[in-house]
Amino acid sequence: MNIKWMKFRPVYFLISGIVIIIGIYSLLTWGLPLGVDFKGGSIVEYRFEAQVSGEELSGEVEKLDVEVQSVVDTGEGTRLLRLGTIDKAKKDEISGKVSELAQGKLTELRFENVGPTVGPELVKKTLIALAISAGSILLWVAYQFKSIKFGISAVLAMIHDSFVLIGLFTLFGHLFGAEIDFLFVTALLTILSFSVHDTIVVYDRIREIRKKHGGEIKDIADKAVNETMRRSINNSVTIIIMLLSLVIFGGTTVKWFAVALLIGTISGTYSSPFVAVPLLVTWDEVAKKINLRKK
Amino acid sequence: MKKLIIRKILPIFLITLFCGFISLPKTFKIAGRNIDLVLGLDLVGGSHLVFEADLSSLSGEKKPQALESLKNVIARRVNLFGVSEPNIQVSSFDGKDRVIIELPGIKDTNQAIELVGQTAQLIFAELGEPVSQGQQPQISPTDLTGADLSDARVQFDQTTGKPVVQLKFTDDGAKKFEGITERNVGKQVAIFLDQMPVSAPVVNQKITGGSAVIEGNFDLEQAKGLAIQLNAGALPVPIKLIEQRTIGATLGEESVQKSIQAGVIGLTAVLAFMMIMYGRLGVIANIGLLIFGVITLALYKLIPVVLTLPGIAGFLLSVGMAVDSNILIFERFREERRVRSNIVDALENSFGRAWDSIRDANIATLITAFVLANPLDWQFLHTSGPVRGFAITLALGIVISMFTGLYVSRNLLRLFVRQGKGER
């Protein structure tokens, strides 16, 4: 493979820009689809053996003076109710009513009730976790490659991936009812490490070629991207295979988690040669120009 | 050749055999502990409860102590419930103090919530004369309760040097206590916490001034335990249920089945992909991957790792990263083969070169796993189960994959490459 990848840098920046703009647009229009973990509220999931329609269900529950946010079909005969925060007495009332509606032919699969004070703590802890991981990764990369440029470019690619993930998830939230919950946070943090994992492999090659042959950063980057492209794609394919099988065959509880990881894997693979490396090359060129002018 | 087999291949074989034996779906005991796969709440069903404690009435230095005794009371109450492996944690963050309780396999969550949610009740009771030998004495509770006790702490007796527990009562409590001791000189006064007897000291004389000492033949640990129990009663901290998650056993079972199904299908597809892409090399990578799976499962059982749904996802992801080590090496090998005619050199070179990438990249992932797993229990990070479960399986996966990718695959490849050369 001998492609002059770095010649097309504007194209990569444009593609990333478009995806991120779509994300920001969704974010501004519909907002983050926060789940109960963040905003508080309740979830009850039932499996019905009797015929009960969603409208019937939400109508009956609403009569009990409970805010019904949505009723979602989650599989064969299972329905998920999203409600406002309720207390134990209310919960018992709802259970009784729903059981009556289904003539007792039902199983309660799960019940979650999260108070409104839990969310802010979760957000704060997540931000701290993000800052610590990003900071230590930046330091680690900068130290390994003896240049802050490498560290910052890698972290920028990482931030790119989190923007893509959050943006697209907002869109999915609007279109398919995806929700941002505790697991999403885990997925986000994992993707950050995957993104850097992938970027380091390319950087490593740049370092090696520079040591051996030297030359213009642009040519070195082209060579490094060419040499790592096969590995990059093959590796992502194996991870994508695992995640796809989790999306398709895994249970409903992990479906959106796997989708988030899937988006992140694809974005993380793309961002290494097409965000992290172009940023590095552009930075290097700009820095050189400034240096020349100074002289 | 022989050396290679004895020194490298044999240990690999033995490790695989050992781990394979442990991974077998069977429970057995090693060093008095049952070796079995521990499943988390979301897989076996159960309840996850979070209570917020209102410590606003307490001064700063008393808070951690109050929280600790609260945890102890809750632990004792939960044990009454007979849940097999309850997990109780305290979390203090941003001025909010919480107790997180995980009750796997519990049937009646409401009853558990009620039991846990009561504020601790410490009661002093007078004991009547036993009617006949060996019979329970008549227990009559007094109006002296935990609310009258201001502090209980361990001290050492000045003359004997033995640990004793000192009680301090409030002014009101001191008066009540004086009355009780006056009536019961030479008799026992029993102390009950949540209807469970914790101590029944004999009253030596009437005690005035609201300060008393419980002497006994206890060691330091026992004395500390008693003080904590008494404090728990002395600190009826109001708690409030702020989060409840109950997962039915059926949903858990379904999740397990579906995850196993997804794992088997995904793994088969990955194995096939590797064989198509890398031919015979792929077969070796696949053997390495299976060894990876066996070792991982064995470690899950030995450590033990509490396996949750996110944990399974972490495992699946680490499979992807284990394969990555092999792909990195094989791609290097392909390049090296182009410039080097000697296959053995090409192999050794590609391992050496790929190692830098694998190390740098995996350390970055380990950093994130470390932040997520939060092994030092930093209160400003997540301390709850699911995120941790994920991070632990991911970190374990990375470490094991470095071993299988660089040691197992490498030596298997050496074996096959040298054999292949001999044939030619």
Contacts between the chains, C-beta under 8 A, distances in Angstrom:
chain1	res1	chain2	res2	distance
A	45	B	251	7.3
A	47	B	250	7.4
A	88	B	110	6.5
A	88	B	113	6.9
A	88	B	241	7.9
A	92	B	110	7.8
A	107	B	248	6.5
A	107	B	250	6.0
A	108	B	248	6.0
A	109	B	247	7.5
A	109	B	248	4.6
A	109	B	250	6.4
A	109	B	251	4.2
A	110	B	245	7.1
A	110	B	246	6.0
A	110	B	247	4.6
A	110	B	248	5.8
A	110	B	251	5.6
A	111	B	244	7.0
A	111	B	245	7.3
A	111	B	246	4.6
A	112	B	244	6.8
A	112	B	245	4.3
A	112	B	246	7.3
A	113	B	243	6.8
A	113	B	244	4.6
A	113	B	245	7.7
A	114	B	242	7.5
A	114	B	243	4.9
A	114	B	244	7.9
A	114	B	245	7.9
A	115	B	52	7.7
A	115	B	241	8.0
A	115	B	242	3.5
A	115	B	243	5.9
A	117	B	52	7.0
A	117	B	96	6.8
A	117	B	242	6.0
A	118	B	50	7.2
A	118	B	242	6.3
A	118	B	243	5.5
A	120	B	94	7.9
A	121	B	93	5.9
A	121	B	94	6.1
A	121	B	96	6.7
A	124	B	93	7.8
A	124	B	94	6.5
A	125	B	93	7.1
A	125	B	380	6.6
A	125	B	381	5.8
A	125	B	382	5.3
A	126	B	382	7.7
A	128	B	380	5.3
A	128	B	381	6.3
A	129	B	371	5.3
A	129	B	372	6.7
A	129	B	381	5.6
A	129	B	382	6.6
A	132	B	371	5.1
A	132	B	381	7.7
A	133	B	367	6.2
A	133	B	368	4.7
A	133	B	371	4.7
A	136	B	367	5.0
A	136	B	371	7.6
A	137	B	364	5.4
A	137	B	367	5.8
A	137	B	368	7.4
A	140	B	363	6.5
A	140	B	364	6.2
A	140	B	367	6.4
A	141	B	364	7.2
A	144	B	360	5.5
A	182	B	384	7.8
A	182	B	386	6.1
A	182	B	387	6.8
A	183	B	310	6.0
A	183	B	386	6.9
A	185	B	387	7.0
A	186	B	310	5.8
A	186	B	372	6.9
A	186	B	386	7.1
A	186	B	387	5.1
A	186	B	390	5.1
A	186	B	391	7.9
A	189	B	368	5.7
A	189	B	371	7.3
A	189	B	372	5.8
A	190	B	314	7.9
A	190	B	317	6.7
A	190	B	368	7.0
A	190	B	390	7.5
A	190	B	394	7.0
A	192	B	368	6.2
A	193	B	364	5.9
A	193	B	365	4.3
A	193	B	367	7.1
A	193	B	368	3.6
A	193	B	369	7.2
A	194	B	317	8.0
A	194	B	365	7.2
A	196	B	361	7.6
A	196	B	364	4.4
A	196	B	365	7.7
A	197	B	321	7.5
A	197	B	361	4.2
A	197	B	362	7.3
A	197	B	364	5.6
A	197	B	365	5.3
A	198	B	361	7.4
A	200	B	357	6.8
A	200	B	360	4.7
A	200	B	361	4.5
A	200	B	364	6.0
A	201	B	328	7.0
A	201	B	357	4.7
A	201	B	361	5.7
A	204	B	356	5.6
A	204	B	357	4.4
A	204	B	360	6.0
A	204	B	361	7.9
A	205	B	357	7.6
A	208	B	353	7.5
A	208	B	356	7.7
A	227	B	335	7.1
A	228	B	331	7.9
A	230	B	331	5.7
A	231	B	327	5.4
A	231	B	328	5.8
A	231	B	331	4.3
A	234	B	277	6.1
A	234	B	327	5.1
A	234	B	331	7.7
A	235	B	320	7.4
A	235	B	323	7.0
A	235	B	324	4.5
A	235	B	327	5.0
A	235	B	328	7.7
A	237	B	273	6.4
A	238	B	270	4.9
A	238	B	273	6.2
A	238	B	274	7.4
A	238	B	319	8.0
A	238	B	320	5.3
A	238	B	323	4.5
A	238	B	324	7.4
A	238	B	327	7.5
A	239	B	317	6.9
A	239	B	320	3.5
A	239	B	321	7.7
A	239	B	323	8.0
A	239	B	324	7.9
A	241	B	266	5.7
A	241	B	269	4.7
A	241	B	270	5.3
A	241	B	273	6.4
A	242	B	266	4.2
A	242	B	267	7.5
A	242	B	270	6.4
A	242	B	316	4.7
A	242	B	317	7.1
A	242	B	319	5.9
A	242	B	320	5.3
A	243	B	266	7.8
A	243	B	316	7.4
A	243	B	317	7.8
A	243	B	320	8.0
A	244	B	266	7.5
A	245	B	262	4.7
A	245	B	263	7.6
A	245	B	265	4.6
A	245	B	266	3.4
A	245	B	269	6.7
A	246	B	259	7.7
A	246	B	262	4.7
A	246	B	266	6.7
A	246	B	313	6.7
A	246	B	316	6.2
A	248	B	262	7.4
A	249	B	258	6.1
A	249	B	261	5.0
A	249	B	262	3.9
A	249	B	265	5.7
A	250	B	258	5.3
A	250	B	259	5.7
A	250	B	262	4.3
A	251	B	251	7.9
A	251	B	254	5.9
A	251	B	255	4.3
A	251	B	258	4.2
A	251	B	259	6.8
A	251	B	309	7.6
A	253	B	42	6.8
A	253	B	251	7.5
A	253	B	255	5.8
A	253	B	309	5.8
A	254	B	255	7.5
A	254	B	259	7.3
A	254	B	309	5.3
A	254	B	310	7.5
A	254	B	312	7.8
A	254	B	313	6.0
A	257	B	310	6.9
A	257	B	313	6.2
A	258	B	313	6.8
A	261	B	313	7.2
A	261	B	317	6.9
